[in-house]
Structures are given as structure tokens and as C-alpha cells.
């Protein structure tokens, strides 16, 4: 999982640069920067969402996954993790949790995270994750400049998520066919678009409660 370690390190390093830049950014520019990021995330989400191969599978996965996520309160669990980290650092709660949750979802949801971690685990080639690291680094720098230190701690869930895929790559590969990955990417795109809406202040969607849908996509495709 060398690629995942590099990916996490780049997020922390780039986020730290963003924090340094943040000190010299006036509040009105920081707010506009956050809005700009919201628009960018929204477009990225739409782009990913258009990769969907089966709207029926994605729609059912999203609906059933949301019911399960609300029942088990995945959003609350992710936010509580952010709050515990916040208390350890004595940071402003709302902004810290927002940065942690938003960055975690952006960095962990997407085809590059899955394919890159699989490639790393199966062949020890982490070219995909190197490209992803560069993209994540840019986003981490901008996120941290507008939302603070919580963004840096998104590297922890990324380590767990991508690391688990790399370590279990031999088992997972037969199930992650191109159609499955396209539908996972499509559903991930819907979630990322929701992050954009939340960042712009146009909605307050409990996006982490939608994440169980990603686990249902391969199962429903197998059944259908």
C-alpha cells in the first residue's frame, strides 16, 4: 500500500501549505474561495455521475443505502470522529468537522481511489495513486485554506479505506468489473455533487448516510 501512504502524505503536506496561506487570506476572499471550490466539486460530481451504466442499479443502491445509513447514522459517526479530533486540538468545531467530512468524502469516493488501490495491491504499481495524489494535493491545499486543519485529518480515513482495498485486492478484483466500477463511480459522483451543494450552502444533505449505497452496487448487479 505504498501508493496510499504517498497519497495520505501529500494530503497532509499540501493541507499544511494551505493552512499557512490561510493566515494571509482576508475573510471575504476565503468565503469566495470556498464558493469556487463548491462549484468545482459540483462539476466533478456531475462528471462522475454521467459514468453511470445503470440508473436502476444506482437508484436502488442509493435508496436502500440511504435507509441503512440513516438507520445506523453514518453521518453522525463521521461527525463524532471529527468532533473528537477537534477536542484534541481545541479547534473551532463547525469548520473543523465540515473540513474533515467534506475532504474525506471527496478524497475517498471515486474510481481512482478504487482502481489505484487495486493496482497497488495486485502489482505494487501505484502510478494511478501518484496522479490521484497530485489532484488531491491541490484540493487539500485549497480546502485547508478555506476550511482549516480538519482537512488534514481526512488522510486517516483515506489510509483505512484505500489500504483495505490494497490489502484485499486479490479477493476484490473478480467482483470489480468495468460495469461495477462505472456504477460505483456514478453513485460516488452523486455524493460528490452533494458535497458541492453543501459547500455552496444550497443544501444540508447528510451525505455520509448515502455511503452504504456504494456497498450495495456490486450486490445488486450480481442479483440482476
JOGI-V12859 format. One record per backbone hydrogen bond with DSSP energy under -0.5 kcal/mol. NH is the residue of the N-H (numbers start at 1). CO is the residue of the C=O. Records with the same first field share a line. If there is no record, write none. Layout:
NH = CO  CO
This chain:
5 = 1
6 = 2
7 = 3
8 = 4
9 = 5
10 = 6
11 = 7
12 = 8
13 = 9
14 = 10
15 = 11
16 = 12
17 = 13
18 = 14
19 = 15
20 = 16
21 = 17
22 = 18
23 = 19
24 = 21
25 = 22
26 = 24
30 = 26
31 = 27
32 = 28
33 = 29
34 = 30
35 = 31
36 = 32
37 = 33
38 = 34
39 = 35
40 = 36
41 = 37
42 = 38
43 = 39
44 = 40
45 = 41
46 = 42
47 = 43
48 = 44
49 = 45
50 = 46
51 = 48
52 = 49
58 = 54
59 = 55
60 = 56
61 = 57
62 = 58
63 = 59
64 = 60
65 = 61
66 = 62
67 = 63
68 = 64
69 = 65  209
70 = 66
71 = 67
72 = 68
73 = 69
74 = 69
77 = 73
78 = 74
79 = 75
80 = 76
81 = 77
82 = 78
83 = 79
84 = 80
85 = 81
86 = 82
87 = 83
88 = 84
89 = 85
90 = 86
91 = 86
96 = 92
97 = 93
98 = 94
99 = 95
100 = 96
101 = 97
102 = 98
103 = 99
104 = 100
105 = 101
106 = 102
107 = 103
108 = 104
109 = 105
110 = 108
114 = 110
115 = 111
116 = 112
117 = 113
118 = 114
119 = 115
120 = 116
121 = 117
122 = 118
123 = 119
124 = 119  120
125 = 119
126 = 124
130 = 126
131 = 127
132 = 128
133 = 129
134 = 130
135 = 131
136 = 132
137 = 133
138 = 134
139 = 135
140 = 136
141 = 137
142 = 138
143 = 139
144 = 140
145 = 141
146 = 142  143
147 = 143
148 = 144
151 = 148
152 = 149
153 = 149
154 = 151
155 = 152
156 = 153
157 = 153
158 = 154
159 = 155
160 = 156
161 = 157
162 = 158
163 = 158  159
164 = 160
165 = 161
166 = 162
167 = 163
168 = 164
169 = 166
171 = 168
172 = 168
173 = 169
175 = 172
176 = 172  173
177 = 175
181 = 177
182 = 178
183 = 179
184 = 180
185 = 181
186 = 182
187 = 183
188 = 184
189 = 185
190 = 186
191 = 187
192 = 188
193 = 189
194 = 190
195 = 191
196 = 192
197 = 193
198 = 194
199 = 195
200 = 196
201 = 198
202 = 197
203 = 197
207 = 205
209 = 206
210 = 207
211 = 207  208
213 = 210
214 = 211
215 = 211  212
216 = 212
217 = 213
218 = 214
219 = 215
220 = 216
221 = 217
222 = 218
223 = 219
224 = 220
